[in-house]
Amino acid sequence: MGNNTSSEGGGNDESLVNWVALVVSLVALLGTVAQVLQQYIASAAGYSNCGQRVMGNWHKSKKRKFRATELRFEVQFETPVFFVCPATNTKGPIPEAPIHFVNGRQQSLEQTRALLPKEEEAQRQSLQVHTADNERASWVMLLSQLQSMEKESQEWQQHHYNMGPPQNLPLVDFESHTLAVAVQAKKRSWDTMPAGVKKPYATTAMCHLIEIAAMMGIYWKEFDRSRDRYRAEGNGYILVGSNVPDLGVMFTLQICGKSRFQENRVIPVDEVKELCCGMVSTLFQENKDRRRIEFPNEDPKDLSFLQLGSMDEIAETMVLIECNTDTANYFRSDDTKHGHLFPVPFELLGMLGKTLHIRNSAFRMLPNPTPYHWDKNFFNLRRLVREYWKKVSDSDADLPQIAQIQQLIEDADIVLRTLDVDRKSKTPGYSMPLLNTLHDVLDRCDMFLRQSDRDLVRMVVREHFQEVLKLINDRSGVDGEADGKSTHTHTNDKQTAEHFDELTAASPELRQEAFMELYFFIVLRQVRERAVTSYERRRTTQYAPSVHSREPSIDSIPEAKALSPSPTPPAAPSRPISPGLPPPLLKTRGRSQSVPVLHIQAPGHGPQQYLGMDITTSLESEASAIWCTLVLRMLCWLLLHDFNKKDVQIAKSELLGSRLPVYVA
C-alpha cells in the first residue's frame, strides 16, 4: 500500500509540473504573440502624431491600413488643401474632390471639421492643452481663424446695417464674394512625411498663402526668397516661414494677440490678388478672361494694369504712361521726394485704379500695393473734396463751361452733402449712403474717361505727374511769369502756394486749400497746355497712332471729311464727346490762346485758321475736363477705399498667380 501511495503522490507532482509548464508556455506564447502584434502595430509609424490634440476634428480621418506584402501597417489620414477663389467656383486643385467654402456658418464648420476660436480653446482646455503647449498643428488654428473672420465680419455688417441699405436693398451675401477661402481634403500617408516633420501639414500655393495673409490683416515684414526667410505680422498674428529639407517652404501661424474682423476686413474681391503683389487693375481693363498666371512673365503694355510694388516698378509705370526720363528717375534715386500731402503713387492709384468697393457692402480695406505708408494724419480727404468743389466752381480757375465740368461741380456738391450727413451717422466713414454715393460718382467719372480719347487721357496723366514730381523736387521748375502775370496770384490778388514744400509749413486747416490752389492755378495750366500741344503734334505729323486709342487718328480720316465744316452744328451732347473728331466750338470765359494755333490747309482751299482754332480750343476744354475728372476721381477713390497704416508692399510681383507649393505646419 505504501508503494501505491508513493506512486500517486509522484503522479500528482508530475501533473502539477505539467500544468505549471503549460501555464508558463501559454504566458510565453501570449507574450510572443503580444510582442509580434506590438511590432506590427508599431510599424504604423506616426499614428500617435495624428491624434485629436494635434489635428483637432481632422483626427477622425486617421486609420491603419495593413500592407500584406510588407507585413506592416500604413498610417493614412486627411489634411486640408487651402486655396482662394470666387464663392461660385466649382473646380479645385484636387479633381472631383468636394469643395468646402469657409463662410463662418454651421454647415461650413462641419464640412471643414473646424471650430470657432472659443470652441477651439474649450476643446484644447478639455484635452489639457494650454497656451504654452505646441501640440496643435497651426493649420487647425488657421482654419478656425478664417471661419471667425467670415462670421465676425458678417455679424458686424449686419449689426450696423440691420435696417438694410437704402431702397431696402439686401446686403451683399457671401455667395457674391469673388474672393473666398476654400478647402479640399487630401488623403496622405505618413510614409511620405519628411524625416524632420513630426506633425501632419496642410498644403497651399504661394499665391494663395499671400492672399490669405492679406485677408487676415497680416502684413509682410520680411520676404527674402534667396534665403527662404519670411515673416509677417498684424491683427494679432505672426506668420513665419522657412525651408524644410526634402519638402519645401513651410509656414507656421502663431497667435500673439486679439484679432478683429470688422471695418478692417479686406474687401472680398478678386482684384485683391493683384494688389497683394503690387499690381493694380485700372478702369480701362477690358479683357477679364485673361489668365492671371501669365502676368508675371509679361510687362504691361497698356493702361489696363499698373505695377506699383517697388521703386523700379513705379519708374517703369511712369515709362508706360510715356513720362520723360527725369520723371522715371525720380523713383530710382534716393535723393528725391515722391510725395506732397501723401505719396504720389496713391494719386496715380486713385486716378486710374479700378473701383473695388462692392455695392451695398461696408468693407473698404485693401492691401497696399505700393512701398509707401498710407498715413492720413497729415491731410484730410474730406477737406480736400470741399476745396476741390470751391476751385472747380471758381470763375478764376479758368475752366470751360461745358457739360462735364458742370457735372463735376454737381458731383462734388453731392459728395460734400453726403459727407456732412455721414459725419453725424453711427458709423462715420462707413455709412451706406456715403459709400454708394462715392461709388456712383466714380462710375460717372469712369464713363466719361472711357468715352474720351485714350491718347489724350494718357497725355493728361503723363503731363500731370511730370509737373507734380517736378514741383516736388525742382523749385526752378515753377514759371515765374506767364502772360505777364505771376503764377502765384490770380485776379483776386490772393496768394497761392508756388511749391509743395510750402504745404508743410501751412497749418492743418489751410493745408488742403493751399494744395488745391496749387493744383488748379499752376498744375492745371501747365498740364492743359503741354497735353494739347503734344496731342496735336502727334496727331498732325506722321507719328504712328497709338494702338491704345479707342478713337481713330485724324490722319486716318478722309481729308475732305476732316476739314470741311459741318453745315449745321450738331446738338450739344450731354457729355463731351471724344476729341478724336473736332467737336463744335466750346465757349470759354475770355481765356487767351495758350498754345500755337494750328493752320491746317486742304488742297484747293484757303487757310483754315478758324477751323484750327476751333480744334485747339475744344482740345483744351477736353483736356481740362479730363484733368478735373481725374482729380475728383482720385479723391473719391481714396475716400471709398482704405489701407492700413502699417501695411507696405514688399516687391513680389512675379509671384502673382504662382502655384509654387508651400505648406502650413
C-alpha angles and dihedrals in degrees: 000000000000091000091052091052092050091049092052092048091051090051092052092050091049091049090050091050090050091051091049090049090049092051092047090048092050091049090049090047092049090047091050092048091047090049091050091047090047090052091050092046091046088055086072091087116192097021092119089050091062097062130127093266089061105033105024112210091349088077088083089074095063119106142157119243119194116229103206094189091054097035092229143097124254120209115225127184142155130246130178129262110211123208137158122232142133115297089246095056117129101182127075138175091266109064116235093359115130116257118224119194122214104233105141095249125129093249091053091049090054095045094048092041089232135140130212114254095261092049090044091054092047090053091049091051091049088054090048091245109145135188093269092054120090102195094113117093109240093228088065089059090043091056091047093050092048090053089050091050092058096041097046095044093049092048091050091051092048092047094054095039100033090137091056129241122299117296087028091276113166121249116255110271129212094264089066093059115108091193116059138142115244131188134206125185116237124196114230139179126221087224089076096050114117115247094248096051116088100173133055111262134210124230133225139143127265093247092049093049091052090050094047090050090053092049090053093050095251113147125201118247097171129019108169111162095175090065098024094239117145130170132168131173138183146105092036096308137107119199116192127181134188140157120276116201116248091010118053137236113351125191129204124202118211129184112223102162146355117308126212130198109183126098087350091066112123115245105261098231129130094240089069086080089065095044090054088064098041098262124124130201111221134211089259094063110127109159103076096164096063114120111249092213089073095061101080090062094049135066115226109260100187142018094281092096135024127200113215103152098110141010091262092049091050089051089051089049089054087054089049091059087047099250117164123264094258091059092050091047092056086075094046095054128080093208099062135085124236104185146060114179086345134359114294095234089067088057091054089046091053095046098050108012118117116253104255101176114113115229115249090016128114100209118110107159122115136176111262109250094190133073090237130093117245103223116171094185092091099053142023118229093195091057090046090057090050092050091047090054091050093051098043088051094045115105089212090065088078095227123160120252097240133137096259094053090050089050090052091051090052093046093049090050091051091050091049094051091047090050090054090053091044092054089063095045127102091251109039110201092015104061112132095232091055095047094047092045092053089047091052093050091049091051091053091048091049092051092054094045093049091051092049123088106280093216092052091049090050092050093049090051091045095049091044095058093040090055096042095049090044091053091047094052108023122050091185089062091077112094111232096203133028123172090347092302131103114251093225096061135058136191094294091053088238115158116241132187115272097192139023091242088071090064091069091059093049119097117251090255093055100034095088093046092051090048095054093044089055090048097049100037101038112014097042093050093052095042093049095050097044096041093052093044092051093044094051092045090054093043098049098044132066089265109139111253116249115261088220096064116106090202127064120253115255087243089066092056117090109259095233091052094043097047106034112093117237112254091223123026112239121244114275110263122233088242129028111267124228113285092226083103116036109260120212118287110283116208120236130196099263094296115166121236105273100187132041113277113247114231108210115187123190122207111273094010134099126249112305097208096145092049089052090050091051091053093049094045093049091048090052090051091048092047091050091050092048092050094048090047092051093050094049090045090053092052094046093045092053090047092051096046131044141193133207112254092227095050118099129162121253111202110264105129092138089065093065104123092000113163094195105144115241130174138224115218 
